[in-house]
């Protein structure tokens, strides 16, 4: 899912599957990698663990699909026919 290859002095190739990191996260990671390469300290993360935990708990409320939904979706030839998708 993730591969890092040292190509030559000063060059690092990173390849990651989109399931590992998305486009927004790449921008954050690249800046952190640049800072580490230049010997700078990484900037603190602006989101505390407590806030992240609350966001996670909030996201969990009401997001569980009803039982049998995935079986129903697999049986449909066209997902556009599913209400709400």
C-alpha positions as CSV (number, residue, x, y, z in Angstrom):
1,X,0.0,0.0,0.0
2,X,3.0,2.3,0.6
3,X,6.4,2.2,-0.9
4,X,9.4,4.4,-0.2
5,X,12.5,4.1,-2.5
6,X,15.8,6.0,-2.1
7,X,16.7,6.8,-5.7
8,X,19.9,8.8,-5.4
9,X,21.4,11.2,-2.9
10,X,18.7,13.7,-2.2
11,X,15.8,11.9,-3.9
12,X,13.1,9.9,-2.2
13,X,10.2,8.4,-4.1
14,X,7.0,7.8,-2.2
15,X,4.1,5.9,-3.8
16,X,0.9,5.3,-1.8
17,X,-2.4,3.7,-2.8
18,X,-5.3,6.1,-2.5
19,X,-6.7,4.0,0.4
20,X,-3.6,4.9,2.4
21,X,-3.6,8.7,1.9
22,X,-5.9,11.1,0.0
23,X,-5.0,14.2,-1.9
24,X,-5.6,16.6,1.0
25,X,-3.4,14.5,3.3
26,X,-0.6,14.4,0.7
27,X,-0.2,18.1,0.9
28,X,0.1,18.0,4.7
29,X,2.5,15.1,4.5
30,X,4.7,16.7,1.9
31,X,5.1,19.8,3.9
32,X,6.1,17.7,7.0
33,X,8.5,15.7,4.9
34,X,10.1,18.9,3.6
35,X,10.4,20.3,7.1
36,X,12.1,17.1,8.3
37,X,14.4,17.0,5.3
38,X,15.5,20.6,6.0
39,X,15.9,19.9,9.7
40,X,13.1,22.1,10.8
41,X,10.8,21.2,13.7
42,X,7.3,20.0,12.7
43,X,4.5,22.4,13.3
44,X,2.1,21.3,16.1
45,X,-1.2,19.8,15.0
46,X,-3.9,22.4,15.6
47,X,-6.5,19.7,16.7
48,X,-6.3,18.3,20.2
49,X,-6.9,14.6,20.9
50,X,-9.9,15.6,22.9
51,X,-11.5,17.5,20.0
52,X,-10.6,14.7,17.6
53,X,-12.3,12.2,19.9
54,X,-15.5,14.4,20.0
55,X,-15.5,14.7,16.3
56,X,-15.2,10.9,16.0
57,X,-18.0,10.3,18.4
58,X,-20.2,12.9,16.6
59,X,-19.5,11.2,13.2
60,X,-20.5,7.8,14.6
61,X,-24.0,8.9,15.5
62,X,-26.5,7.8,13.0
63,X,-24.0,6.7,10.4
64,X,-24.4,3.0,10.7
65,X,-26.3,1.6,7.7
66,X,-29.4,-0.3,8.4
67,X,-29.1,-4.1,8.5
68,X,-29.2,-5.7,5.2
69,X,-28.4,-2.6,3.2
70,X,-25.2,-4.0,1.6
71,X,-27.1,-7.2,0.6
72,X,-29.7,-5.1,-1.0
73,X,-27.2,-2.9,-2.9
74,X,-25.3,-6.0,-4.2
75,X,-28.5,-7.3,-5.7
76,X,-29.2,-4.1,-7.6
77,X,-27.7,-3.8,-11.1
78,X,-27.7,0.0,-11.0
79,X,-26.7,1.9,-7.8
80,X,-28.4,5.0,-9.2
81,X,-31.7,3.3,-8.4
82,X,-30.9,3.4,-4.6
83,X,-32.6,6.3,-2.9
84,X,-30.2,8.7,-1.3
85,X,-27.2,7.6,-3.4
